[in-house]
Amino acid sequence: MPNQLKESYSELRELAQDLRNSEKKYNIIFAHNGVGKTSLSVEFKNIAKENGSSDTLYYNAFTEDLFYWDNDLDNDEERVLMFRRYSHFFDGLDANEMETRIRSILGRYSDFDFSIKLDVVKQDDQGKDYTVNYVTFKRMAYNNETNSTEWKEDIKISRGEENIFKWCFFLAVAQMAIDKAEAYKWVKYIYIDDPISSLDDNNAILVANHLASLIKPETSTIQTIISTHHGLFYNVICNELKSAAKLYLYKEQEEKDDVTQQSKYLWKIKDLRDTPFFHHVAVIKELNKAVGPGGQLFTYHFNMLRNVLEKTAAFHGFDDFGKCIKKFDNDPDEQIYSRVINILSHGNYSLFEPVEMNEENQTYFKQVYSDFKTRFPFNENI
């Protein structure tokens, strides 16, 4: 297939090596949760590390873990976001006006401010000195006593705001790598795995546009790999980076190993350049598998079905996804129909904690899905 990638891989490490050797400047990968996106990013960076060097600036779950909160449980006054400065990620903190760089990006997404504190000396319970590095946050708030607005210091920001801050920190570092700043000359690859896990659709579009503008310059020699399970983000970044390789990664189970009796898997790559609206097709393929022979329906499949229903309703000009659901013939009072709508509207089912659907809901799900595909047929050959 194009882009020097094979159609299937028995190990993610082999795929990581082929991505490193790719002639494409940008490789954009769509994959559902649980397929191995984060594991692939780790294999990618470890190839260089095992040879005694670092060459990948990456953003994934491990990047987020470089930061952790100290909530000052004893005094409940000074809440700070600590960070592990020994990582190469922080190489440019000393001489690159990092606060200014981050602040210029952060202003696009949020209204809080911050300060980075480096090598602060503290004492442990035995009186021994140690150094810490952390970030403090503040936000303008109205003070009823003074009838004015003022900075509220040492606040703890929300989880979503924390993720936005980490993302802006990464973008500032990536910009320095692209600009060939001395501290980041070791960067040959940028690998970004799911940067928008806590962002709504508006911010997903903003993040995708901003990221594309950052890595677009023709002067940049850094290869970039982006992987995501977020359909909107994927579509926007693909539209922005038209020359990118657009890929779909999925996993198929093979026969069990004769010796260990453990299931073996193949990771498969599909080139999506000629596949329209692929996110919806990918979701439908997963739903077909779940409702088909030998498949399993979990509660999170309601989330996937609603996603397809909403996009279909918007395409056909309906004001509600319920217009894409055929009402049950044996439901004159629309009680079953109302229950299905309620489940789809209020379900908050996690992909990380799959719970098998009860039999009654499975029956409703299969009927709704079957009627939907009859009324709004997709090209199954895709």
C-alpha atoms as one frame of an Amber mdcrd trajectory, in Angstrom:
protein
   0.000   0.000   0.000   1.149   3.659  -0.316   3.304   5.336   2.326   5.581
   2.246   2.675   3.217   0.697   5.226   2.048  -2.896   5.156  -1.596  -3.876
   5.415  -1.136  -5.761   8.694   1.327  -6.090  11.576   1.715  -8.745  14.251
   3.577  -6.255  16.507   3.060  -2.537  17.057   6.817  -2.069  17.188   7.091
  -3.053  13.532   4.425  -0.510  12.606   6.247   2.132  14.689   9.464   1.450
  12.760   7.684   1.779   9.412   6.149   5.084  10.527   9.653   6.281  11.355
  10.789   5.334   7.850   7.753   6.912   6.183   8.338   9.350   3.362   5.289
  11.305   4.493   5.836  14.420   6.585   2.446  13.919   8.264   0.748  10.650
   9.191  -2.732  11.001  10.712  -4.194   7.869  12.305  -7.806   7.286  13.348
  -8.364   4.419  15.811 -10.972   3.571  18.417 -10.053   3.340  22.091  -8.500
   0.028  23.090  -6.771  -0.564  19.762  -3.328   0.511  20.977  -2.781   4.174
  20.018  -0.857   5.038  23.190   1.142   1.790  23.034   2.097   2.640  19.448
   3.355   6.089  20.493   5.439   4.490  23.274   6.943   1.939  20.880   7.758
   4.786  18.491   9.777   6.793  21.022  11.383   3.716  22.613  13.060   2.716
  19.341  15.402   5.693  19.701  15.700   5.441  23.487  16.909   1.852  23.268
  19.699   3.085  21.000  20.811   5.516  23.687  19.186   8.722  22.454  15.924
  10.645  22.359  14.502  12.011  19.123  10.716  12.192  19.702   8.774  15.017
  21.282   5.525  13.311  22.172   2.182  14.182  23.687   0.266  11.268  25.159
  -0.950   9.970  28.522   2.651   9.771  29.745   3.215  13.448  28.950   0.214
  14.318  31.099   1.701  12.211  33.913   4.750  14.495  34.026   2.445  16.816
  35.994   0.746  16.037  39.317  -1.078  18.044  41.996   0.066  18.946  45.506
  -3.160  20.158  47.108  -1.626  21.267  50.419  -3.844  18.983  52.449  -2.353
  20.231  55.752  -3.088  23.946  55.290  -5.485  23.974  52.321  -3.945  27.207
  51.039  -1.319  26.681  48.325  -2.430  24.312  45.557   0.285  23.774  42.971
   0.768  21.619  39.888   4.123  19.881  40.302   6.162  18.674  37.321   9.048
  16.222  36.866  11.750  18.468  35.494  14.208  15.678  34.696  12.259  14.870
  31.511  13.694  16.175  28.205  10.285  17.750  27.700  11.404  20.574  30.035
  14.849  21.164  28.465  13.950  24.691  27.356  12.646  26.077  30.636  15.705
  28.097  31.607  16.343  30.413  28.696  13.344  30.507  26.386  10.727  32.756
  28.038   8.495  29.729  28.456   5.802  31.554  30.420   5.360  34.149  27.667
   5.217  31.468  24.994   2.600  29.397  26.855   0.546  32.437  27.840   0.231
  33.585  24.212  -1.321  30.199  23.343  -3.356  29.695  26.512  -5.262  32.924
  25.937  -7.056  31.265  23.030  -8.577  28.619  25.252  -9.056  29.899  28.809
  -9.119  32.909  31.153  -6.809  31.837  34.006  -3.158  32.833  34.429  -0.151
  30.993  35.859   3.460  31.245  37.068   6.209  28.641  36.730   8.424  28.222
  39.796  11.799  26.549  39.218  14.097  24.855  41.741  12.246  26.051  44.837
  14.074  24.880  47.976  11.959  23.208  50.665  12.626  21.113  53.744  11.340
  17.659  54.566  10.249  16.434  57.992  13.886  15.725  58.933  15.018  19.250
  58.031  16.810  18.208  54.830  16.665  20.546  51.832  15.153  19.415  48.543
  14.084  21.251  45.400  10.732  21.191  43.643   9.360  22.634  40.415   5.737
  23.606  40.055   3.089  25.855  38.516   0.700  28.127  40.411  -2.596  29.358
  38.952  -4.767  32.420  39.481  -7.953  33.906  38.053  -9.732  37.259  38.227
 -12.755  37.097  40.539 -15.260  39.578  41.931 -14.826  40.524  45.609 -18.128
  41.489  47.227 -16.386  43.184  50.163 -14.316  45.567  48.039 -16.859  45.773
  45.203 -14.106  45.128  42.656 -12.375  42.382  40.737  -9.034  41.039  41.905
  -6.731  38.096  41.370  -7.597  34.958  43.301  -4.268  33.253  43.903  -3.238
  29.592  44.289  -6.427  28.196  42.839  -6.940  24.657  41.659  -8.135  24.680
  38.062 -10.585  22.107  36.693  -9.451  18.860  35.067 -10.408  20.218  31.651
  -8.451  23.431  32.256  -5.492  21.391  33.492  -5.476  19.396  30.250  -5.686
  22.605  28.236  -2.702  24.019  30.155  -0.619  20.877  29.486  -1.579  21.008
  25.830  -0.537  24.679  25.546   2.722  23.860  27.324   3.339  21.148  24.731
   2.509  23.471  21.824   5.018  26.029  23.117   7.701  23.336  23.279   6.757
  22.026  19.816   7.053  25.534  18.381  10.584  25.799  19.772  11.478  22.430
  18.257  10.138  23.505  14.862  12.062  26.793  15.178  15.201  24.729  15.942
  15.784  26.240  19.386  19.041  24.950  20.862  17.316  23.134  23.725  15.206
  21.053  21.323  17.563  20.329  18.438  17.337  16.650  19.364  13.723  16.521
  18.118  13.328  14.704  14.793   9.738  13.561  15.279   6.614  14.970  16.913
   4.103  12.334  18.012   0.689  13.481  19.280  -1.814  10.978  20.680  -5.357
  12.193  21.472  -4.777  15.785  22.632  -8.442  16.650  23.098  -9.908  14.088
  25.480 -11.644  16.718  27.647 -12.519  19.336  25.037 -15.927  20.040  23.524
 -16.447  20.132  19.752 -15.768  23.873  19.434 -12.424  23.542  21.171 -11.653
  20.366  19.201 -11.943  22.405  15.999  -9.854  25.210  17.498  -7.150  22.767
  18.632  -7.032  21.063  15.228  -6.749  24.376  13.355  -4.091  25.680  15.710
  -2.051  22.473  15.573  -2.181  22.403  11.777  -0.967  26.006  11.525   1.888
  25.166  13.905   3.258  22.165  11.990   2.479  23.357   8.448   5.538  25.530
   7.693   7.501  24.170   4.733  10.714  25.095   6.533  10.036  22.464   9.203
  11.928  19.193   8.763  10.204  17.439  11.663   7.980  14.499  10.794   4.672
  14.472  12.651   2.384  11.587  13.605  -1.078  12.319  15.015  -3.397   9.603
  16.342  -6.918  10.111  17.668 -10.274   8.452  18.350 -12.122  11.778  18.023
 -13.917  11.880  14.665 -14.385  15.644  14.447 -10.767  16.360  15.340  -9.622
  13.769  12.782 -11.738  15.257  10.000 -10.613  18.828  10.701  -6.902  17.987
  10.901  -7.168  15.947   7.672  -8.799  18.889   5.896  -6.079  21.226   7.165
  -3.187  18.912   6.214  -4.322  17.817   2.776  -1.004  16.182   1.864  -0.988
  13.968   4.959  -1.316  10.194   4.934  -4.806   9.489   6.313  -4.914   6.109
   8.012  -7.298   3.883   9.974  -5.770   1.519  12.544  -7.776  -1.418  13.822
  -7.137  -4.744  15.524  -8.339  -8.220  14.619  -8.109 -11.312  16.767  -6.525
 -14.405  15.255  -6.391 -17.951  16.503  -4.970 -18.695  19.948  -1.301 -19.541
  20.375  -0.879 -23.322  20.510   1.521 -23.143  23.458   0.260 -20.286  25.658
  -3.412 -20.463  24.564  -3.411 -16.677  24.529  -5.212 -14.837  21.749  -3.014
 -13.376  19.038  -3.847 -10.129  17.282  -3.095  -8.448  13.998  -3.018  -4.661
  13.732  -4.252  -3.554  10.339  -3.787  -0.250   8.553  -6.194   1.077   5.924
  -5.428   4.032   3.671  -8.382   6.449   3.813  -7.512   8.948   1.099 -10.406
   7.879  -1.134 -12.925   7.045   1.616 -15.525   9.791   2.267 -16.832  10.524
   5.768 -14.760   7.650   7.056 -15.386   8.268  10.749 -19.045   7.374  10.366
 -18.223   4.319   8.268 -15.733   3.170  10.907 -18.338   3.486  13.660 -20.898
   1.594  11.579 -18.382  -1.177  10.972 -17.892  -1.523  14.731 -21.661  -1.574
  15.299 -22.143  -4.186  12.568 -19.623  -6.390  14.342 -21.296  -5.880  17.726
 -24.790  -6.827  16.511 -23.577  -9.596  14.195 -22.964 -13.304  14.887 -20.637
 -13.776  17.836 -20.645 -10.055  18.637 -21.196  -8.478  22.040 -23.247  -5.377
  22.753 -22.022  -3.117  25.532 -23.691  -0.034  26.957 -21.138   2.259  25.299
 -22.502   1.183  21.907 -25.445   3.497  22.675 -22.948   6.407  22.569 -21.626
   5.226  19.201 -25.126   4.831  17.770 -26.173   8.274  18.953 -23.067   9.753
  17.289 -24.108   8.282  13.927 -27.751   9.295  14.419 -26.798  12.910  15.201
 -24.559  13.232  12.144 -27.242  11.673   9.938 -29.933  13.991  11.350 -27.745
  17.054  10.725 -27.015  15.918   7.161 -30.731  15.485   6.387 -31.736  18.744
   8.054 -33.592  17.238  11.026 -33.630  19.188  14.277 -33.422  16.055  16.445
 -31.703  12.679  16.104 -34.974  11.000  17.151 -36.269  11.747  13.648 -33.845
   9.081  12.419 -35.413   6.415  14.644 -38.404   4.510  13.308 -41.171   4.198
  15.866 -41.975   0.644  16.910 -45.039  -0.841  15.173 -46.112  -2.599  18.401
 -45.742   0.585  20.464 -48.944   2.645  19.986 -48.314   4.756  23.070 -44.662
   5.308  22.073 -43.487   4.139  25.491 -40.689   1.989  24.070 -39.726   4.738
  21.627 -39.562   7.261  24.481 -37.435   4.882  26.541 -34.959   4.405  23.697
 -34.713   8.176  23.162 -34.154   8.637  26.897 -31.344   6.073  26.966 -29.651
   7.637  23.964 -30.056  11.156  25.366 -28.813  10.582  28.891 -26.401   7.666
  28.669 -22.839   8.360  29.823 -21.217   5.050  29.076 -17.460   4.666  29.310
 -15.350   2.861  26.727 -12.915   2.044  29.510 -15.439   0.223  31.722 -17.509
  -1.840  29.269 -20.749  -3.152  30.764 -22.688  -5.711  28.747 -26.151  -4.564
  27.708 -29.131  -6.348  29.275 -31.240  -8.531  26.952 -34.175  -6.136  26.724
 -31.983  -3.209  25.716 -30.135  -5.427  23.235 -33.456  -6.175  21.549 -34.345
  -2.486  21.323 -30.845  -1.576  20.138 -30.821  -4.142  17.327 -34.263  -3.108
  16.092 -33.417   0.622  16.110 -30.102  -0.029  14.352 -31.641  -2.363  11.753
 -34.416   0.121  10.946 -31.868   2.953  10.739 -29.687   1.125   8.204 -32.780
   0.282   6.119 -33.950   3.903   6.036 -30.470   5.456   5.681 -28.349   2.849
   3.850 -24.561   3.152   3.783 -22.273   1.567   1.210 -21.320  -1.653   2.986
 -18.479  -2.257   0.497 -16.562   0.710   1.940
